[in-house]
């Protein structure tokens, strides 16, 4: 006796429940193809963001090194200076504006989610299991990414670690899905063309040929929207999300309407972590503050203790450099300070050493950062003491902070207490 009845129960498991004539292999193929481009951009920029942390150096790793796949890891460059800003802007903006595409793609295949019987064969069971990684991975990646951009964390896990592993699961499932569906996609475009269904208005919108177990309905209703209209709705939704998001990265007039950018709206100089949140007090950065400068580790030179006045007495250099956050916002300010390579010379550091930076903040993520040789050698890499011609505000890192071209904002360490040139930790 079969465990499930042969005939599906009333409701969405019956093919005649889905009546829209626009749903079919062609619509799913085109929506999926456009979404695929967006996902490739988001995925590539996500892995590049991981590489930008230089996770193989010092304490930079967010994902535990013994669990990091160590793919696409390379020495992150300092040129062009806007490299990381562009990378994160694309990652965040494209990820957000792709949401309407994702929802439309899920709508186009929703009959498949209610197919009857749920598991018709071992092969179908494997296919549905793969959809768990695909659909579940998409919802998890896009959902947690948007929550992160909104600074809302309703979970109790490390977002960066979960997002990293989730990306591998989702993209692997996506690659398998595309490989399986590629013949169907090619047939849909070959039979109906790539553009003709987008030209047809409502009067010319007809259902695709019905196939048992397919997406096209057996008895379609008259069209109330054309396929062109579907793409117009999706495009309008994506354009709207762009308007209320992109200003945090692009700036200009769009910044004032960046309603979905909690740190990028209403200010051109956001603060990600305040001194109060980092537990850095005015007493810690007062007249008694000294920068500890060392070279060579435990067996190296005796540490130099430099006051802020001593640092200001050194050659000062000014550069317009951006800071970009993984949440998507970008700001460009004019920074003034001492070149890191001048401090290296002062400490007697070797040219092949790494630079280990420690913040005064007593605890928390990224209170320690390691810069590669190329990064601290850059002529525009600074221990910044001023911004826009004035002393650094406390929330922006007074008395000194790191500014390096194309460096992730989280590694532009604030409230610097120690610079140690040495070997890899």
MOZI-V865037 format. One record per residue. RES is the residue in one letter. PSI is psi as a letter, one per 40 degrees, with the letter a starting at -180 (999 if undefined). D_CENTER is the distance of its C-alpha to the mean C-alpha in Angstrom with 1 decimal. Layout:
BEGIN
res->RES psi->PSI d_center->D_CENTER
res->RES psi->PSI d_center->D_CENTER
END
This chain:
BEGIN
res->X psi->h d_center->51.1
res->X psi->i d_center->47.5
res->X psi->d d_center->45.0
res->X psi->i d_center->43.7
res->X psi->i d_center->45.9
res->X psi->d d_center->45.8
res->X psi->h d_center->45.2
res->X psi->i d_center->42.0
res->X psi->i d_center->42.4
res->X psi->i d_center->42.3
res->X psi->a d_center->38.9
res->X psi->e d_center->35.7
res->X psi->e d_center->36.9
res->X psi->h d_center->39.5
res->X psi->d d_center->38.8
res->X psi->e d_center->40.7
res->X psi->d d_center->38.4
res->X psi->h d_center->35.9
res->X psi->e d_center->37.7
res->X psi->h d_center->35.3
res->X psi->e d_center->36.5
res->X psi->e d_center->33.2
res->X psi->h d_center->31.6
res->X psi->i d_center->32.1
res->X psi->d d_center->30.8
res->X psi->d d_center->30.4
res->X psi->d d_center->28.2
res->X psi->d d_center->26.0
res->X psi->d d_center->25.9
res->X psi->d d_center->24.9
res->X psi->d d_center->22.2
res->X psi->d d_center->20.8
res->X psi->d d_center->21.0
res->X psi->d d_center->19.1
res->X psi->d d_center->16.4
res->X psi->d d_center->16.3
res->X psi->d d_center->15.6
res->X psi->d d_center->12.5
res->X psi->d d_center->11.3
res->X psi->d d_center->12.2
res->X psi->d d_center->10.1
res->X psi->d d_center->6.9
res->X psi->d d_center->8.2
res->X psi->d d_center->9.5
res->X psi->d d_center->6.7
res->X psi->d d_center->4.9
res->X psi->d d_center->8.6
res->X psi->d d_center->9.3
res->X psi->d d_center->7.1
res->X psi->d d_center->9.2
res->X psi->d d_center->12.1
res->X psi->d d_center->11.8
res->X psi->e d_center->12.7
res->X psi->g d_center->15.9
res->X psi->e d_center->16.1
res->X psi->e d_center->19.6
res->X psi->h d_center->21.0
res->X psi->b d_center->22.7
res->X psi->f d_center->20.9
res->X psi->d d_center->17.4
res->X psi->h d_center->16.5
res->X psi->d d_center->14.4
res->X psi->h d_center->15.1
res->X psi->h d_center->18.9
res->X psi->d d_center->20.1
res->X psi->e d_center->22.6
res->X psi->e d_center->20.1
res->X psi->h d_center->17.4
res->X psi->e d_center->18.0
res->X psi->f d_center->17.9
res->X psi->i d_center->16.9
res->X psi->f d_center->15.4
res->X psi->h d_center->16.2
res->X psi->i d_center->18.0
res->X psi->h d_center->19.1
res->X psi->h d_center->16.4
res->X psi->i d_center->18.4
res->X psi->e d_center->19.2
res->X psi->i d_center->20.0
res->X psi->i d_center->19.2
res->X psi->d d_center->18.5
res->X psi->e d_center->15.7
res->X psi->d d_center->13.9
res->X psi->d d_center->10.9
res->X psi->d d_center->11.1
res->X psi->d d_center->11.1
res->X psi->d d_center->8.3
res->X psi->d d_center->5.8
res->X psi->d d_center->8.1
res->X psi->d d_center->8.0
res->X psi->d d_center->4.5
res->X psi->d d_center->5.2
res->X psi->d d_center->8.8
res->X psi->d d_center->9.3
res->X psi->d d_center->7.7
res->X psi->d d_center->10.1
res->X psi->e d_center->13.0
res->X psi->e d_center->13.0
res->X psi->d d_center->14.1
res->X psi->d d_center->17.7
res->X psi->d d_center->17.8
res->X psi->d d_center->16.8
res->X psi->d d_center->19.5
res->X psi->d d_center->22.0
res->X psi->d d_center->21.5
res->X psi->d d_center->22.2
res->X psi->d d_center->25.1
res->X psi->d d_center->26.5
res->X psi->e d_center->26.8
res->X psi->d d_center->27.7
res->X psi->d d_center->31.3
res->X psi->d d_center->30.2
res->X psi->e d_center->28.8
res->X psi->e d_center->32.4
res->X psi->i d_center->34.2
res->X psi->h d_center->37.6
res->X psi->i d_center->38.4
res->X psi->d d_center->35.0
res->X psi->h d_center->35.8
res->X psi->d d_center->38.5
res->X psi->i d_center->38.4
res->X psi->d d_center->36.7
res->X psi->d d_center->34.7
res->X psi->d d_center->33.6
res->X psi->d d_center->32.7
res->X psi->d d_center->30.4
res->X psi->d d_center->28.9
res->X psi->d d_center->28.2
res->X psi->d d_center->26.8
res->X psi->d d_center->24.3
res->X psi->d d_center->23.4
res->X psi->d d_center->22.5
res->X psi->d d_center->19.7
res->X psi->d d_center->18.7
res->X psi->d d_center->19.0
res->X psi->d d_center->18.3
res->X psi->d d_center->15.2
res->X psi->d d_center->13.9
res->X psi->d d_center->14.9
res->X psi->d d_center->13.5
res->X psi->d d_center->9.9
res->X psi->d d_center->9.9
res->X psi->d d_center->12.1
res->X psi->d d_center->10.5
res->X psi->d d_center->7.1
res->X psi->d d_center->9.4
res->X psi->d d_center->11.6
res->X psi->d d_center->9.3
res->X psi->d d_center->8.8
res->X psi->e d_center->12.6
res->X psi->f d_center->13.4
res->X psi->h d_center->15.2
res->X psi->g d_center->15.6
res->X psi->e d_center->18.5
res->X psi->i d_center->18.1
res->X psi->f d_center->19.6
res->X psi->i d_center->17.2
res->X psi->h d_center->14.7
res->X psi->d d_center->11.3
res->X psi->d d_center->9.5
res->X psi->d d_center->12.5
res->X psi->d d_center->12.6
res->X psi->d d_center->9.1
res->X psi->d d_center->10.0
res->X psi->d d_center->13.4
res->X psi->d d_center->12.6
res->X psi->d d_center->10.6
res->X psi->d d_center->13.9
res->X psi->d d_center->16.1
res->X psi->d d_center->14.6
res->X psi->d d_center->14.5
res->X psi->d d_center->17.9
res->X psi->d d_center->19.3
res->X psi->d d_center->18.1
res->X psi->d d_center->19.8
res->X psi->d d_center->22.9
res->X psi->d d_center->23.0
res->X psi->d d_center->22.8
res->X psi->d d_center->25.5
res->X psi->d d_center->27.7
res->X psi->e d_center->27.4
res->X psi->d d_center->27.7
res->X psi->d d_center->31.5
res->X psi->d d_center->31.3
res->X psi->d d_center->28.8
res->X psi->d d_center->31.2
res->X psi->d d_center->34.2
res->X psi->d d_center->32.8
res->X psi->d d_center->32.1
res->X psi->d d_center->35.4
res->X psi->d d_center->37.4
res->X psi->e d_center->36.0
res->X psi->i d_center->34.4
res->X psi->d d_center->31.0
res->X psi->d d_center->31.9
res->X psi->d d_center->35.2
res->X psi->d d_center->34.0
res->X psi->e d_center->31.8
res->X psi->d d_center->35.1
res->X psi->h d_center->37.1
res->X psi->a d_center->37.7
res->X psi->d d_center->38.4
res->X psi->d d_center->42.0
res->X psi->e d_center->41.0
res->X psi->h d_center->38.3
res->X psi->i d_center->39.6
res->X psi->i d_center->38.3
res->X psi->i d_center->37.6
res->X psi->h d_center->40.2
res->X psi->h d_center->40.2
res->X psi->h d_center->39.6
res->X psi->h d_center->40.2
res->X psi->e d_center->36.9
res->X psi->a d_center->35.0
res->X psi->d d_center->33.0
res->X psi->h d_center->35.7
res->X psi->i d_center->38.0
res->X psi->d d_center->41.7
res->X psi->g d_center->43.1
res->X psi->i d_center->40.7
res->X psi->i d_center->41.2
res->X psi->i d_center->41.7
res->X psi->h d_center->38.5
res->X psi->e d_center->37.3
res->X psi->i d_center->34.4
res->X psi->i d_center->33.9
res->X psi->d d_center->31.1
res->X psi->d d_center->30.6
res->X psi->d d_center->30.4
res->X psi->d d_center->27.7
res->X psi->d d_center->25.4
res->X psi->d d_center->26.5
res->X psi->d d_center->25.4
res->X psi->d d_center->22.0
res->X psi->d d_center->21.6
res->X psi->d d_center->22.9
res->X psi->d d_center->20.5
res->X psi->d d_center->17.5
res->X psi->d d_center->19.2
res->X psi->d d_center->19.8
res->X psi->d d_center->16.2
res->X psi->d d_center->15.5
res->X psi->d d_center->18.4
res->X psi->e d_center->17.4
res->X psi->d d_center->13.8
res->X psi->d d_center->13.7
res->X psi->d d_center->16.2
res->X psi->d d_center->14.0
res->X psi->d d_center->12.8
res->X psi->d d_center->15.9
res->X psi->a d_center->18.5
res->X psi->a d_center->22.1
res->X psi->d d_center->23.6
res->X psi->d d_center->20.3
res->X psi->d d_center->19.4
res->X psi->e d_center->22.4
res->X psi->e d_center->21.3
res->X psi->g d_center->17.6
res->X psi->d d_center->18.7
res->X psi->f d_center->15.4
res->X psi->g d_center->14.1
res->X psi->d d_center->15.8
res->X psi->e d_center->15.5
res->X psi->e d_center->15.7
res->X psi->h d_center->18.9
res->X psi->e d_center->22.3
res->X psi->i d_center->21.6
res->X psi->e d_center->20.7
res->X psi->g d_center->20.3
res->X psi->i d_center->18.1
res->X psi->h d_center->18.7
res->X psi->d d_center->16.1
res->X psi->h d_center->18.8
res->X psi->i d_center->22.4
res->X psi->d d_center->25.3
res->X psi->d d_center->26.7
res->X psi->d d_center->23.7
res->X psi->e d_center->23.7
res->X psi->f d_center->27.5
res->X psi->h d_center->28.4
res->X psi->i d_center->31.8
res->X psi->d d_center->33.8
res->X psi->d d_center->36.3
res->X psi->d d_center->33.8
res->X psi->f d_center->33.2
res->X psi->a d_center->36.8
res->X psi->d d_center->39.6
res->X psi->e d_center->39.7
res->X psi->h d_center->36.1
res->X psi->i d_center->36.2
res->X psi->h d_center->33.6
res->X psi->h d_center->34.4
res->X psi->h d_center->34.2
res->X psi->i d_center->35.0
res->X psi->h d_center->35.2
res->X psi->e d_center->35.9
res->X psi->a d_center->35.2
res->X psi->d d_center->38.1
res->X psi->e d_center->40.6
res->X psi->a d_center->39.5
res->X psi->i d_center->40.8
res->X psi->i d_center->41.5
res->X psi->i d_center->38.7
res->X psi->h d_center->39.0
res->X psi->h d_center->38.7
res->X psi->h d_center->37.8
res->X psi->i d_center->38.1
res->X psi->d d_center->36.1
res->X psi->d d_center->39.3
res->X psi->d d_center->39.5
res->X psi->d d_center->36.0
res->X psi->d d_center->36.8
res->X psi->e d_center->40.0
res->X psi->i d_center->38.1
res->X psi->h d_center->37.1
res->X psi->i d_center->34.3
res->X psi->i d_center->31.8
res->X psi->h d_center->29.7
res->X psi->i d_center->26.6
res->X psi->h d_center->24.2
res->X psi->i d_center->20.7
res->X psi->i d_center->17.3
res->X psi->h d_center->15.1
res->X psi->h d_center->11.4
res->X psi->i d_center->9.5
res->X psi->d d_center->6.0
res->X psi->e d_center->6.9
res->X psi->e d_center->7.3
res->X psi->i d_center->11.0
res->X psi->i d_center->13.1
res->X psi->i d_center->16.8
res->X psi->h d_center->19.5
res->X psi->i d_center->22.6
res->X psi->h d_center->25.7
res->X psi->i d_center->25.9
res->X psi->h d_center->29.2
res->X psi->a d_center->30.1
res->X psi->h d_center->31.3
res->X psi->h d_center->29.9
res->X psi->d d_center->28.7
res->X psi->d d_center->30.9
res->X psi->d d_center->33.9
res->X psi->d d_center->33.3
res->X psi->d d_center->33.1
res->X psi->d d_center->36.4
res->X psi->d d_center->37.8
res->X psi->e d_center->36.9
res->X psi->f d_center->38.3
res->X psi->i d_center->35.1
res->X psi->i d_center->35.1
res->X psi->e d_center->33.0
res->X psi->e d_center->31.3
res->X psi->i d_center->30.2
res->X psi->i d_center->26.8
res->X psi->h d_center->26.2
res->X psi->h d_center->25.6
res->X psi->h d_center->24.7
res->X psi->h d_center->25.6
res->X psi->i d_center->25.1
res->X psi->e d_center->28.0
res->X psi->h d_center->26.0
res->X psi->d d_center->27.8
res->X psi->i d_center->24.9
res->X psi->i d_center->21.3
res->X psi->i d_center->18.2
res->X psi->f d_center->18.0
res->X psi->e d_center->21.5
res->X psi->h d_center->22.0
res->X psi->i d_center->20.2
res->X psi->h d_center->21.5
res->X psi->i d_center->21.4
res->X psi->i d_center->22.5
res->X psi->d d_center->25.8
res->X psi->d d_center->24.4
res->X psi->d d_center->22.3
res->X psi->e d_center->25.2
res->X psi->e d_center->27.6
res->X psi->h d_center->25.8
res->X psi->d d_center->28.2
res->X psi->e d_center->25.7
res->X psi->h d_center->24.4
res->X psi->i d_center->26.0
res->X psi->g d_center->27.0
res->X psi->h d_center->26.8
res->X psi->d d_center->29.7
res->X psi->i d_center->29.5
res->X psi->h d_center->27.2
res->X psi->f d_center->28.7
res->X psi->e d_center->32.1
res->X psi->i d_center->32.3
res->X psi->i d_center->31.7
res->X psi->h d_center->28.3
res->X psi->i d_center->28.1
res->X psi->d d_center->27.9
res->X psi->e d_center->24.5
res->X psi->e d_center->23.2
res->X psi->e d_center->24.6
res->X psi->h d_center->28.4
res->X psi->e d_center->30.3
res->X psi->i d_center->27.9
res->X psi->i d_center->24.3
res->X psi->h d_center->22.5
res->X psi->h d_center->21.2
res->X psi->h d_center->20.2
res->X psi->h d_center->19.0
res->X psi->e d_center->15.5
res->X psi->h d_center->14.9
res->X psi->i d_center->11.9
res->X psi->d d_center->13.2
res->X psi->d d_center->13.6
res->X psi->e d_center->15.9
res->X psi->g d_center->18.0
res->X psi->h d_center->20.2
res->X psi->i d_center->22.4
res->X psi->f d_center->26.0
res->X psi->h d_center->26.6
res->X psi->d d_center->29.7
res->X psi->h d_center->30.0
res->X psi->h d_center->29.2
res->X psi->h d_center->30.4
res->X psi->h d_center->30.7
res->X psi->a d_center->31.3
res->X psi->i d_center->30.4
res->X psi->i d_center->27.3
res->X psi->999 d_center->27.3
END
